[in-house]
């Protein structure tokens, strides 16, 4: 486990600040304390104290799973683990042994880019929706005023 973290850390240390957790409980605590500063989580399924699925459940319960992309890291050959991960909301799954640094880096960067664009689009939609609601309110107020004015004239 520590070796896997060291390998992954070496792939990303030149570009990102890395937070490491040695077990699932520590991982969820870190996520809850730092969620505003986390751009992606590489999450091992098998960890001491609480597995990766527990971390996913807690993230979902706290409304963080859709906001922070998670890539599961697994040595499991069981497709059910992958399916369960995807069903729970992970963005991708990376298999250990051996890690291909170039592939892992691209998948992580692609996932980060995808989430950044999605969040940007969500922000734009929310902004446009707010503007449209304000315009609709002004139109209603204007039409109500015009109706009152016409009623007074007639």
Secondary structure, 3 states (H helix, E strand, C coil): CHHHHHHHHHHHCCCCCCCCCCEHHHHHHHHHHHHHHCCEEEEECCCECCCHHHHHHHHHHCCCCCCCEEEEEECCCCHHHHHHHHHHCCCEEEECCCCCHHHHHHHHHHHHHHHHHHHHHHHHHHHHHHHHHHHHHHHHHHHHHHHHHHHHHC
